[in-house]
Amino acid sequence: MIPELSTDLPKVEADPDKIHRVLQNIIANAVQASPEGETIKIATAANGNTITIEVKDHGAGIIQQHKESVFHPFFTTKKSGTGLGLGVAKKITEAHGGKIYFNSNQNEPGVTFVVELPGSSPA
């Protein structure tokens, strides 16, 4: 994994265990999607008062017919697993007032999952 972590992020009011679970789920998904030996990129940034976390894999990508189903419970294209990880990540992220989505990587294989969380208002 290659982290590109910003040191200047607004604070987020969130349940750390639940946000850890979100990140654990999308990172595990990225590792499973990527061929052995490929690198997963994790980046954080601030966009105004919003924190953005990106997890970029180098897998085969997500075909068009699956794009609407990725976050549905029990949806999976893997031989094993329950298909709950991304659905749980979406539910937790939205419960914290955030958004989770993905984009196809430009000029290379794979996708980037993006988690956006609202930062705390400045005091």
C-alpha positions in Angstrom: 0.0 0.0 0.0 1.1 3.5 -0.8 -0.4 6.1 1.6 -0.6 9.7 0.5 -2.1 11.2 3.7 -2.7 14.9 4.2 -1.6 16.3 7.5 -4.0 19.3 7.3 -7.5 17.8 7.7 -10.5 19.2 9.5 -11.7 17.1 12.5 -14.5 14.7 11.9 -17.1 13.8 14.5 -17.5 10.1 14.0 -17.5 6.7 15.6 -13.8 5.6 15.0 -14.7 1.9 15.1 -17.3 2.3 12.4 -15.1 4.4 10.2 -12.3 1.9 10.7 -14.8 -0.8 9.5 -15.6 1.3 6.4 -11.9 1.6 5.5 -11.2 -2.0 6.3 -14.0 -3.1 3.9 -13.0 -0.9 1.0 -9.2 -1.7 1.5 -10.0 -5.4 1.7 -12.1 -5.1 -1.5 -9.2 -3.3 -3.3 -6.7 -5.9 -2.2 -9.0 -8.8 -3.4 -9.7 -7.0 -6.7 -6.0 -6.3 -7.5 -3.7 -8.8 -9.0 -1.0 -10.2 -6.7 2.0 -7.8 -6.5 0.0 -4.7 -7.4 -0.1 -1.7 -5.1 -3.1 -0.2 -3.5 -3.0 3.6 -3.2 -4.7 5.3 -0.2 -5.0 9.1 -0.2 -6.6 11.7 2.0 -7.4 15.3 1.3 -9.5 18.2 2.5 -11.9 19.9 0.2 -13.2 22.8 2.2 -14.7 21.3 5.3 -15.0 17.8 3.8 -12.5 15.1 4.2 -11.9 12.8 1.2 -10.4 9.3 1.5 -9.6 7.5 -1.7 -8.6 3.9 -2.1 -7.4 3.0 -5.6 -7.0 -0.6 -6.8 -5.6 -2.1 -10.0 -8.3 -4.8 -10.5 -10.3 -5.6 -13.6 -12.8 -2.7 -12.9 -16.5 -2.8 -12.5 -18.5 -3.7 -15.6 -21.4 -1.4 -16.6 -24.1 -3.9 -15.6 -22.8 -4.2 -12.0 -22.3 -0.5 -11.3 -25.8 0.0 -9.8 -25.5 -3.1 -7.7 -22.0 -2.7 -6.1 -23.4 -1.3 -2.8 -26.4 -3.6 -2.6 -26.3 -6.2 0.3 -25.2 -9.7 -0.8 -24.0 -8.5 -4.2 -20.7 -10.1 -5.1 -18.8 -11.3 -8.2 -16.2 -13.2 -6.1 -16.1 -16.9 -5.6 -16.3 -16.5 -1.8 -17.5 -13.8 0.5 -21.0 -12.5 1.5 -21.2 -9.4 -0.6 -21.9 -7.3 2.5 -18.7 -5.3 2.8 -19.4 -2.4 0.5 -23.1 -2.3 1.5 -22.1 -2.0 5.1 -19.5 0.7 4.2 -22.2 2.7 2.4 -24.6 2.5 5.3 -22.0 3.6 7.9 -20.7 6.4 5.7 -24.2 7.8 5.1 -25.1 7.5 8.8 -22.2 9.8 9.4 -23.5 12.3 6.9 -21.0 11.3 4.2 -21.0 9.8 0.8 -19.2 6.8 -0.8 -18.9 6.2 -4.5 -16.4 4.9 -7.0 -14.8 6.1 -10.3 -13.0 4.1 -13.0 -9.3 4.8 -13.0 -8.2 7.0 -15.9 -5.6 5.5 -18.2 -5.1 2.3 -16.1 -7.1 -0.6 -14.8 -9.2 -0.6 -11.7 -11.4 1.7 -9.7 -11.0 4.3 -7.0 -13.5 4.2 -4.1 -14.1 7.6 -2.5 -15.4 8.3 1.0 -16.4 11.8 1.8 -17.1 12.8 5.4 -18.2 16.2 6.7 -15.6 17.9 8.9 -16.6 19.6 12.2 -17.4 23.2 12.0 -14.5 25.4 13.1 -14.8 26.7 16.6 
